[in-house]
């Protein structure tokens, strides 16, 4: 049985925003609406994290593969399978997605293949140019304004994110309420790797 908290996007979950279909703002709104429909308790920080991950992957280059794999194994050991088997596109769904550790726990993907895809995604990390990314995030945040009523403490979170970016701090953690409600257990992988890994899963 699937975790009821992990709702998939549906019309019942909330309307798709109106606007010029091909515009950047509309794409941001649609992606963020889908995220909120899936995770109703997500904050602006969680939305930011998803869009950042689509642009830059895991957010850092893994210098110590052995340590990263040891941590992965420890997390797998404590993961309760919630049957989250489908790749979850990050942000606009252009480059990266989240793959749940449930895939390994449930025997859908081997630990080795999962780890290889995770390490490949990290290897492609490029350090963000913070000023450029900050401007892009500002455009995204403005596009998200119609969703302000659905996002708790939107303005306060926006100020905190902007403050961190002004100090060159682009990486964000999931909010405490997100972690408590959804227990995110995933790794960031490239979209093409995710399709190979779970493309045959029905």
C-alpha positions in Angstrom: 0.0 0.0 0.0 1.4 3.4 -0.9 2.0 6.0 1.7 -1.1 8.3 1.7 1.1 11.3 2.5 2.9 10.8 -0.9 0.0 12.0 -3.1 0.6 12.1 -6.8 -0.5 15.0 -8.8 -4.1 15.0 -9.8 -6.8 17.5 -10.5 -8.2 16.8 -7.1 -4.9 17.9 -5.5 -5.2 21.4 -6.9 -5.7 23.3 -10.1 -3.0 23.8 -12.7 -2.2 27.5 -12.8 -3.4 29.5 -15.8 -1.1 31.5 -18.0 0.8 31.4 -21.2 1.5 27.7 -21.6 5.1 28.0 -22.9 6.2 30.8 -20.6 8.9 30.3 -18.0 6.6 31.5 -15.2 3.9 29.1 -16.2 6.3 26.1 -16.2 7.6 27.1 -12.7 4.0 27.4 -11.4 3.0 24.0 -12.8 6.1 22.3 -11.4 5.6 23.9 -8.0 1.9 23.1 -7.9 2.6 19.5 -8.6 5.2 19.5 -5.8 2.7 21.0 -3.4 0.0 18.5 -4.4 2.4 15.7 -3.7 3.8 17.3 -0.5 1.1 19.6 0.9 3.3 20.6 3.9 6.3 21.6 1.7 7.7 25.1 2.4 9.3 27.6 0.1 12.7 26.2 1.2 11.6 22.7 -0.1 10.5 24.2 -3.4 13.8 26.1 -3.7 15.7 22.9 -3.0 13.9 21.0 -5.8 14.5 23.7 -8.4 18.1 24.1 -7.3 18.6 20.3 -7.6 17.3 20.4 -11.2 19.9 23.0 -12.1 22.9 21.7 -10.2 22.2 18.1 -9.1 23.2 17.0 -5.6 24.6 20.4 -4.8 28.2 19.3 -4.2 31.0 17.2 -5.6 31.7 14.0 -3.7 35.4 13.9 -2.9 35.2 10.8 -0.8 33.2 8.1 -2.6 33.9 5.5 0.1 32.4 7.7 2.8 29.4 8.5 0.6 28.7 4.8 0.0 29.1 4.0 3.6 26.5 6.6 4.5 24.3 5.3 1.7 24.4 1.8 3.1 23.6 3.0 6.6 20.6 4.9 5.4 19.4 2.0 3.3 19.5 -0.2 6.5 17.2 2.2 8.3 14.8 2.9 5.4 11.2 1.6 5.7 9.8 0.8 2.3 7.0 3.2 1.4 6.9 1.9 -2.2 8.2 5.2 -3.6 9.5 3.6 -6.8 8.9 6.3 -9.4 11.5 8.9 -10.2 10.5 12.3 -9.0 11.7 15.1 -11.3 13.4 18.0 -9.6 12.2 21.5 -10.3 11.3 21.8 -14.0 12.3 18.2 -14.7 15.0 19.1 -17.2 18.2 17.5 -15.8 17.9 15.7 -12.5 15.4 13.7 -10.5 15.1 12.1 -7.0 15.3 8.3 -6.7 14.0 6.9 -3.5 16.0 4.4 -1.5 12.8 2.4 -1.5 13.9 1.1 -4.9 16.9 -0.7 -3.2 15.0 -1.8 -0.1 12.2 -3.2 -2.3 14.6 -5.1 -4.6 13.6 -3.1 -7.7 17.2 -1.7 -8.3 20.4 -3.3 -7.0 22.4 -1.3 -4.5 25.4 -1.3 -6.9 23.4 0.1 -9.8 21.7 2.7 -7.6 25.1 3.8 -6.2 26.7 4.0 -9.6 23.9 6.3 -10.8 24.2 8.4 -7.7 28.0 8.8 -8.1 27.6 9.7 -11.8 25.2 12.5 -10.9 27.6 13.9 -8.4 30.5 13.8 -10.8 28.6 16.2 -13.1 28.3 18.9 -10.4 29.4 22.3 -11.4 29.8 25.0 -8.8 27.0 27.6 -9.2 27.7 31.2 -10.0 25.7 32.5 -7.1 24.8 35.9 -8.5 23.5 34.3 -11.7 21.6 31.7 -9.8 20.2 34.3 -7.3 18.7 36.2 -10.2 17.2 33.1 -11.7 15.7 32.2 -8.3 14.2 35.7 -8.0 12.4 35.1 -11.3 11.2 31.8 -9.9 10.1 33.3 -6.6 8.1 36.0 -8.4 6.4 33.3 -10.5 5.5 31.5 -7.3 3.6 34.4 -5.9 0.1 33.0 -6.9 0.9 30.0 -4.6 1.7 32.2 -1.6 -1.7 31.3 0.2 -0.7 27.6 0.0 2.8 28.0 1.4 3.1 28.7 5.1 5.4 31.6 6.0 6.2 32.3 2.3 7.5 35.9 2.9 9.6 34.9 5.9 11.2 32.0 4.0 11.8 34.2 0.9 13.7 36.6 3.1 15.8 33.9 4.7 16.7 32.4 1.3 17.6 35.7 -0.2 19.7 36.5 2.9 21.7 33.2 2.5 22.2 33.8 -1.2 23.5 37.3 -0.5 26.2 35.6 1.6 27.0 33.1 -1.1 25.2 30.2 0.6 23.2 28.5 -2.1 22.6 25.0 -0.6 19.4 24.5 1.5 18.2 21.6 3.6 14.7 20.3 3.6 12.5 22.1 6.2 11.9 20.3 9.5 8.2 19.9 8.8 9.0 18.3 5.5 11.4 15.8 7.0 9.0 15.0 9.8 6.0 14.5 7.5 7.6 12.7 4.5 10.9 11.2 5.8 12.7 11.9 2.5 15.2 9.1 1.6 16.6 9.7 -1.9 19.6 10.4 -4.0 19.8 12.8 -6.9 20.5 11.2 -10.3 20.5 12.3 -13.9 17.2 11.9 -15.7 18.7 9.6 -18.3 20.1 7.3 -15.6 16.8 7.2 -13.9 15.0 6.1 -17.1 17.5 3.3 -17.5 17.2 2.1 -13.9 13.5 2.1 -13.5 12.2 2.5 -17.0 10.9 -1.1 -17.1 9.2 -0.9 -13.7 5.4 -0.9 -14.2 
